[in-house]
């Protein structure tokens, strides 16, 4: 079963962390990725740039209209994701719980099963 | 011989050679690497210079040499080994392939790893093929397979005790998983999936040839054949699901049905009765009806009752509710479903919701059925199923 483990970040929460705490997050992700590669459960992971660098594209009357900023007017934004192939939803949740972000007050990690896939993996 | 023909031959021979090698030297991991290398050498050489007279012996010799090379780093030793042809042990192939299957289903492995390793070592599929079938990158599958091999080694893995009887249920389960992966085209294009179902059937035949008297082995094979027979009728040209009751039964594969029915019948004669036999008997009862309306629901219901008793499982109860509704009307079925609501594995499950929606529709409760179809559609992880449920809901409007 394939799951997307989605990390929602809140820049304000992250900014409030100490340097040491930020470093611990980085180390935690490093170990997490190693473990996932070893178990063969990691398909891919991607981290996204800060939401302030996002652009939203809308096509109106056939004309693209591009505005700066993220789609949602929210405190939390998509920061990145892990794409994993695991045996069960329970396992995906177990993995998500090991992501450092999940342990930070004000943050959480979302787990969603993949319903349809197309693209490189099928080549 | 052309490339594809050589590939077929290798797919057939490599598991036999691996089995013989593991029997002789133990250490699955090293043997597997050696056989892969020998297979690689063969796939390069044979299409060019022809297949040797004794291809299995050739592979045995080359793989043994690779294995010995790897084990003994001492140069002088290695040269001597490569000059002296290692004797080719003549061991009954089928026996070893079966032992190999039992080894790959090592209890120390997760079901996903057992499946991957079985397809590679026993099915003769390449890592790339297995990765494609499971829609994960080759690297991911390679990591999973190599991890599985390490774990077998750590668990002191050589062949299981000769009888292997206690591991048979795991083997059957793995074959069932492989078959289901091929059968339920849950995501992506269906390209490689039928091959997977066919491979599961081939392996089940292999086990059946060795253990023809085992009712569960016959039952599983029968279940696979009867299910596989419906393949062409299961989806529309556009890829939408066609439920059993609406399938064009003339599109079922008659040969597979006939073979599956005979096997299902014979499996029920075995001393012990198990879940695969019962599921095969249910599938046979469906196959026995010329039209959906002629289905012997009394028998289907009775079989689900027994199945529920020997292997209790909410899915079985759900299926029993469907059969009961056919026998005694939708209200009776809905009453059984009410009992399932308390089961946390089932509450909100799309199968429960879709069955309830269907029974509500039959009971004439259109509004409730509509809501239920919509909830079921949101709950499924299969796009084809979601489309099917959405169209059911739309029909009610």
Contacts between the chains, C-beta under 8 A, distances in Angstrom:
chain1	res1	chain2	res2	distance
A	1	B	381	7.8
A	2	B	135	7.3
A	2	B	136	7.7
A	2	B	187	7.6
A	37	B	143	5.9
A	38	B	143	6.6
A	38	B	147	6.4
A	39	B	143	7.3
A	39	B	144	7.3
A	39	B	147	6.2
A	40	B	113	7.7
A	40	B	140	5.5
A	40	B	141	6.8
A	40	B	142	7.7
A	40	B	143	3.7
A	40	B	144	2.8
A	40	B	145	7.4
A	40	B	146	8.0
A	40	B	147	5.6
A	41	B	140	7.4
A	41	B	144	7.7
A	42	B	140	6.5
A	42	B	143	7.9
A	43	B	136	5.7
A	43	B	137	6.1
A	43	B	140	5.6
A	44	B	137	7.5
A	85	B	134	7.3
A	85	B	136	4.7
A	85	B	140	6.2
A	86	B	112	8.0
A	87	B	110	6.0
A	87	B	111	6.4
A	87	B	112	5.2
A	113	B	381	5.0
A	114	B	187	6.8
A	114	B	381	7.6
A	115	B	187	6.7
A	115	B	381	5.2
A	115	B	382	7.2
A	115	B	383	5.7
A	115	B	386	7.5
A	116	B	187	5.4
A	116	B	188	7.3
A	116	B	383	4.5
A	117	B	135	6.0
A	117	B	187	5.4
A	117	B	188	5.2
A	118	B	188	6.5
A	118	B	189	7.5
A	121	B	135	5.3
A	121	B	136	6.7
A	121	B	137	6.2
A	121	B	188	7.8
A	122	B	132	7.4
A	122	B	135	6.6
A	122	B	188	5.6
A	122	B	189	6.1
A	122	B	191	7.5
